[in-house]
Amino acid sequence: MNLAIRDIRHNGGRFALTAVGVGLLLMIVMGMGGIYRGLIREATLLVDKIGADLWIVQGGTRGPFAEVSRIPADLEDRARGVPGVASAQRFVSHTIQREHRGRRLRLVVQGLGWPEDRGDWLPLVAGRPLGQAHYEMIADRSLGLALGEELKLGKDAYRVVGLTKGMTGTAGDGLGFFSASDAAAIQFDVPGEATRLERQARRARAEALDVGQVSPLLLERAAGPASGIPALAPPRVSAVTVTLQAGVDAARVAATFATWPDITVYTHRQQVDLLLSGMVDRSRRQLGLFRALLIVISTIIMALIIYTLTLDKVHDIALLKLIGARNRVVVGLILQQSLLIGALGYGLAYWLGKFAFPLFPRLVVVEQGDLLALAGIVLAISVVASLLGIGKAMSVEPGKVLA
């Protein structure tokens, strides 16, 4: 006869509510760990998927994910000329927010280095990679866009030719993949009136100079498209990604790039470290603090419930001692109840999490190691929570049953 099971049957309602409460708390603890893992995966997803060996960014900056980086688009041609470089591609990435079909649409515009990169490496679940240099896009399913649907961005409309799954940016927004030239056009698109005013301002500045007064053709150029002015460079890009030839030492190639005064170069590992130490670090510490607080709260709740259950059976404990029951029987009664509460709460947390976590707005990644670690924590707090009840049970005098 197991005394713990018989006592649980006697106080089934209270025991069940306690297990449910602890289970919900443990599900939140489990979820916070999963959210942290999800933050890391989302932050490093694009860097890992691109798989570049080196990242060339604006000199003195930390790269396109940490701050604004602007470098000339033709830098990729310079990078290809460095010994050991297999390929170099422009990297254009920026976040936009638009209204589409009466709802808010927020997406990360990601440029692909057409024609070398058509998006064949993307995890497509429907459709195909980009088939032309303009007016096509690959969208993540989280954006809610259908295959074949057209999305108007700026002055152009882009047709969805492919769908991916799980491709999100560092802030959890879905990724939309375009050719690099289309991504730049979306980024630097301005209203027609703003373009007209800028051209008029250029013409006014040229008229104020001596060269503008003696060269009427220059005034016509100044009032025309920016692409027609030789002195103006094409739109800049966020970074240039470099892939090295097999067997080439990345440190040696990076040292060559480091001699260029207008850029800063980072390895793949350095770029990941910058992401994690910058964007994720504060979130990690905050989630860790809340997780620790919830563990303490769970311990306190379990301790109070076990203590209350112990107070309810003080008479029974005194009777057990009076008939000669050993202390280990009483200790086992309380410890087993505490462990059962912890085990049921953990099982409920795991079961609820399987249904609840996919519904969270951010990615939740619960790994096997995290589950094992949480199981150890639950075991520890179950033992600690039982100490208060055990202490009370040990102080009960056998003669109390005769009072």
Buried (B, 14 or more C-beta within 10 A) or exposed (E): EEBBEEBBEEBEEBBEEBBBBBBBBBBBBBBBBBBBBBBBBBBBBBBEEBEBBBBBBBEEBBBBBBEEBEBBBBBBEBBBEBEBBEBBBBBBBBEBEEEBEEEEBBBBBBBBBBEEBBBEEBEBEEBBBBEEBEBBBBBBBBBEBEBEBEBEBBEBEBEBBBBBEBBBBBEBBBBBBBBBBBBBBBBEBEEEEEEEEEBEEBBEEBEEEEEBEEEEEBBEBBBEEBEEBEEEEEBBBBBBBBBBEEEBEBEEBBEBBEEBEEBBBBBBEBBBEBBBEBBBEEBBEEBEEEBEEBBEBBBBBBBBBBBEBBEEBBEBBBBBBBEEBEEEEBBBBBBBBBBBBBBBBBBBBBEBBEEBBEEBEEBBBBEEEBBEEBBEBBBEBBBBBBBBBBEBBEEBEBEBBEE
